[in-house]
Amino acid sequence: MECPNLEFEYGDADSYGAELSELYSYTEEPEFALNRKCFQEDFQTQVKGGQWSELDTSRQKAYVMRLLDGLEVVDRNRRLRVARAILYLAQGVFGECETEAEVLYWARYNNFLLYQMGSFTAFLEMLNMEMANSQACSSALRKPAISLADSTALRVLLSVMYLMVETIRAEKETDLPEWRTSRETFRTELSSPVHSEEPFALLLFTMVTKFCSGHAPHFPMKKVLLLLWKVLVHKYISMSDVQIKKEEELERCPLSLGEEDVQETPCEILYRGMLYNLPQYMIALLKILLAAAPTSKAKTDSINILADVLPEEMPSRRSKAEMVFTMISLCRFTSIPSFMLWRTFEYVSQHLVFANCIPLILKFFNQNIMSYITAKNSISVLDYPSCTVHELPELNAESLETGDNNQFCWRNLFSCINLLRILNKLTKWKHSRTMMLVVFKSAPILKRALKVKQAMMQLYVLKLLKSQTKYLGRQWRKSNMKTMSAIYQKVRHRMNDDWAYGNDIDARPWDFQAEECTLRANIEAFNSRRYDKPQDSEFAPVDNCLQSVLGQRLELPEDFHYSYEIWLEREVFSQPIRWEELLRYQ
């Protein structure tokens, strides 16, 4: 199958409308009308015969405050109806709009207004309440199969929070000055500890682990992961170059830097909170990736990632299309580790390697990758915001393909590039991990991926092939001269780079365990030095390291420089050295 050149621009997100559309499952379509009904029933009691878009800003704020007060009532069903009314506002009051552009305009306007009125904090409190709802958990555990109805409240809350996060995150030149201020405030708020003394991202990671452990099978994982992804993008950026330089200085001159000054950056706060549960977080993400991979087979013990998609009745043909759509979209979240700092990434990457991430990614690519990238997994007429302003046609083969003229699926290609980037990060400069690529016979799998004519994807495939070329043998290199030429043309080289020749193969045996143990020891030494700070108490451990003790800064009294010569004479020079006792203790 010949692939045309794909005009794909890699970025953290698709268009604003596409990112909002990805939040919804097709089985949630009837809930748009329900959200509208909940809003209109309450709104008409306050503004009879009026519309939201006709109110001035002060009256809109007053009404939002009234809705937020409704979230404090004891009746859970009443709270849910108020939350649906707020969700309708966040969705762009589509009942008052005639075009998709109008819906997106009001969605943007309303989400900034909702945030400025304190809605995000209110929904965060409700999310904590729903997570702690033991009755919902026990009810879900007793059911033989989880459906859409089991996650209703959580889906409404997560939808409002996602719409706020994505709207405020997406910058536009036409943004009002107060919107830009709100964006910076929101970024700070997301990275700060919330009521449970942990950042919001850590709360979402906790939801992921609870779901994968089977303690909360009703958690809507698609929405949780989407929200987690949006919270991490831009907010947690890499500072690897700065960190590497500091680490090199510390190793070269341990006495020159004194005590390490740890700045409370968003990444620092997140990593410190994740540190002791990081293995569970990584394993949970890999479990979801395994369950979502198109090449994986259904197993009885596999986690049910479709719990927030399946309706209460048996799935129809349209629902089956939705399953495929959900499984594929979940794969994008494997790029989360690439936004960690350098020091954290080494720790994260080792846990991913130990959890068999490398063969799992290769298994993902061991399919017809062209069919995967060009697959039509979305139905344009059912996507938000189109489905809210246009009458839905009768569903048949022709109507399902109407309006879908894309030559590829954006999210599928995005997922492939992210997986290749992670594979590169895991194996770069790691001899033992590169040998894993050889042992798992990745070369033919990666070569098939070169059929996709997209520059960035081909670059990362060629990098992976370049790293293992010297281990594949002369015959492989002779039989794949076209691939070798592409590596020469498109991948950066260094002066002493001998990637195409096996000069040092005999001198470097594959000792996977030794390399990983050395790396683990370095990581643990770093974490211990930086995060295992002794508490001020009489039971605090004593620092016996000479370099560490000499590197500490001691506060001396002001008159010390007047009397230190007398002190030296009395305490040092005038005291006899008892060599016998010193030798005895040696």
C-alpha positions, -999 to +999 in steps of 0.1 A: +000+000+000+017+032-012+014+061+013+012+097+001+032+124+019+013+132+051+009+169+059+011+164+097+023+191+121+034+176+153+023+194+185+009+189+220-027+192+208-049+193+178-073+222+171-094+236+199-126+221+186-110+187+180-096+185+215-130+193+230-146+167+207-123+140+219-137+143+254-170+128+245-180+092+236-207+087+210-228+069+236-229+101+257-247+119+229-282+119+247-266+137+276-262+169+257-299+173+257-301+164+294-275+190+303-295+216+283-327+206+300-311+209+335-298+244+327-330+257+311-353+245+340-331+263+365-324+294+343-361+301+335-368+303+373-344+333+374-347+349+339-381+341+325-381+341+287-345+353+286-313+338+272-278+334+287-262+353+258-285+383+264-274+389+300-247+414+309-216+402+327-227+411+362-260+391+358-241+362+344-217+362+374-246+364+398-263+334+381-230+314+382-227+321+419-262+309+425-254+276+407-222+272+428-243+276+459-265+247+445-234+224+446-235+227+484-269+210+489-271+177+507-292+159+480-268+142+456-293+141+427-298+179+431-261+185+431-258+164+399-285+185+381-267+217+391-234+202+378-251+194+345-263+230+342-227+242+347-215+216+322-240+231+297-224+265+302-189+250+297-202+233+265-211+267+250-249+271+255-253+254+222-291+257+224-287+295+217-262+290+188-267+284+151-231+276+141-202+256+154-181+288+156-207+303+180-206+273+202-168+274+205-169+312+212-194+308+241-175+277+254-144+298+256-161+328+271-180+307+297-151+286+308-130+316+316-160+331+335-166+298+354-129+297+365-129+333+376-160+326+398-142+297+416-159+268+398-128+247+394-122+246+431-158+237+438-157+208+413-124+197+427-141+193+461-169+174+445-144+151+427-128+143+460-162+134+475-170+111+446-137+094+448-143+087+484-178+074+477-175+038+490-211+030+481-205+036+444-173+016+446-189-014+463-218-013+439-195-013+409-175-042+423-206-063+427-217-059+391-206-084+365-201-057+339-196-019+343-216+005+320-219+042+313-245+046+341-219+037+368-197+067+362-224+094+356-214+118+384-176+114+378-180+119+340-199+152+346-173+165+370-143+155+349-159+169+318-163+204+333-128+203+347-114+192+313-132+219+294-119+245+318-083+232+316-082+229+278-099+262+272-076+282+295-045+263+283-051+271+246-036+306+240-051+329+213-040+364+202-076+377+208-075+367+245-086+395+268-059+408+293-079+394+323-079+360+305-041+360+303-039+368+339-063+340+347-042+316+327-010+323+347-030+321+380-045+288+369-011+273+360+002+281+394-030+267+410-027+234+392+009+228+403+002+237+439-009+212+466-047+209+469-067+200+500-051+166+503-016+182+502-008+169+467-008+185+433-039+179+411-019+157+387-010+134+416-047+131+424-054+120+389-025+095+390-041+081+421-074+076+402-055+057+375-039+033+400-072+027+419-088+018+385-060-005+375-058-022+409-096-031+406-106-010+436-126+015+414-136-002+381-162+025+375-137+053+371-141+068+336-105+062+325-107+080+292-117+113+308-092+108+337-063+103+313-074+131+290-075+155+319-041+142+333-025+148+299-038+184+297-027+192+332+009+180+323+013+197+289+033+230+290+029+231+328+056+205+335+084+213+310+118+198+309+149+215+324+172+187+316+202+208+304+203+228+336+199+197+358+226+178+340+251+207+344+244+209+382+248+171+386+281+172+367+294+200+389+283+182+421+301+151+411+333+169+400+335+193+430+313+180+458+327+206+483+322+237+461+285+237+460+278+232+497+242+221+506+220+217+475+193+243+471+161+227+459+138+251+443+101+245+447+092+243+410+060+226+397+081+196+385+099+193+419+066+193+438+051+167+415+081+144+415+085+145+453+048+136+456+051+107+430+085+094+442+075+065+465+045+054+444+061+059+410+064+022+401+027+017+406+019+048+384+041+035+356+027+000+357-008+013+357-002+034+326+014+003+309-016-018+318-039+006+301-017+008+271-017-030+269-054-031+271-058-003+246-034-016+220-051-028+188-029-058+187-038-071+221-063-099+225-091-099+250-084-116+283-106-124+312-083-107+337-077-076+315-089-043+329-121-029+313-111+004+297-145+007+280-164+012+313-171+048+304-182+039+268-205+009+270-243+017+274-265-002+297-278-023+268-257-045+245-234-024+223-247-017+188-226-013+156-221+024+164-209+015+199-184-010+185-169+018+164-166+038+196-147+011+213-120+012+186-120+050+188-114+049+226-087+022+226-067+041+200-071+075+217-058+061+250-024+053+234-014+090+233-009+091+271+023+071+269+041+104+261+035+116+297+070+105+308+087+126+282+076+157+301+095+148+332+128+164+343+160+146+334+167+134+369+131+120+372+131+105+337+160+082+345+139+068+374+107+067+353+124+051+324+140+023+344+106+014+359+092+013+324+120-010+312+115-033+341+078-034+333+085-046+298+077-013+281+102-020+252+086-052+240+051-038+245+058-008+222+073-032+196+042-053+199+022-022+192+041-015+160+039-052+149+008-046+129-002-030+096+008+005+107-005+021+075-040+008+081-037+020+117-028+055+107-053+059+079-081+043+099-114+062+101-123+060+137-144+091+141-179+100+128-179+137+119-217+142+121-217+129+157-187+149+169-189+179+192-198+207+184-214+196+151-239+173+168-252+201+190-262+226+162-271+203+133-299+177+130-284+143+130-290+124+097-301+088+095-270+067+103-259+047+073-226+040+055-228+072+035-237+096+063-210+082+086-183+091+061-197+126+053-173+154+060-143+131+068-118+140+041-086+136+061-059+113+046-049+101+081-061+100+117-044+128+136-045+111+170-033+077+156-002+093+140+004+114+171+003+082+192+028+065+169+053+094+171+050+095+209+057+058+212+088+061+190+100+091+210+097+071+242+115+041+227+143+065+217+145+080+252+145+046+268+174+032+247+196+063+240+232+057+252+220+026+270+239-004+255+220-031+273+186-016+263+198-012+227+206-049+227+170-055+238+159-040+205+181-065+187+170-095+208+133-087+202+140-085+165+128-049+162+146-041+129+119-056+105+091-041+126+107-006+125+114-010+088+077-015+081+070+018+099+092+036+074+064+032+049+046+060+066+058+091+047+059+116+076+092+133+083+092+132+121+080+096+124+106+085+099+134+103+118+126+085+150+124+052+133+158+058+116+173+068+150+163+035+165+177+016+135+209+035+136+215+027+173+214-011+166+229-013+131+264-024+142+248-054+161+227-066+131+257-080+111+273-072+078+247-092+058+218-071+072+237-039+063+244-052+027+207-062+023+194-028+036+215-003+018+185+019+011+178+022+049+215+028+055+215+057+030+184+072+046+202+071+080+232+089+065+209+115+050+185+123+078+201+114+112+227+136+128+262+121+131+292+128+152+329+128+142+337+096+161+304+079+154+310+043+143+274+033+143+277+013+110+306-009+121+310-035+149+344-023+162+337-026+199+312-054+199+335-081+213+348-058+240+313-049+253+294-080+264+257-076+270+255-073+308+220-060+313+218-065+350+251-048+358+243-016+338+208-013+352+220-019+388+246+008+384+220+032+371+196+022+399+224+029+425+230+063+411+193+072+410+188+060+446+218+080+458+204+111+441+169+106+456+184+099+490+206+129+490+179+152+478+147+140+493+155+119+524+162+149+546+168+140+583+144+156+607+156+178+635+154+154+664+177+136+688+171+104+667+183+119+634+211+099+618+246+112+620+264+122+588+296+102+587+307+114+552+338+136+555+331+154+522+295+161+532+305+174+567+332+196+553+308+210+527+283+221+553+280+258+561+283+265+598+272+297+614+301+309+636+297+336+664+306+372+655+337+372+678+352+340+664+378+357+642+391+375+673+397+344+693+403+316+668+441+317+671+438+313+709+414+284+704+438+267+679+467+270+704+446+257+733+426+229+716+450+217+688+487+227+691+491+224+729+474+190+730+497+159+727+488+134+700+481+100+715+493+079+686+488+046+704+451+052+709+446+063+673+463+032+660+442+010+683+410+025+669+422+021+634 
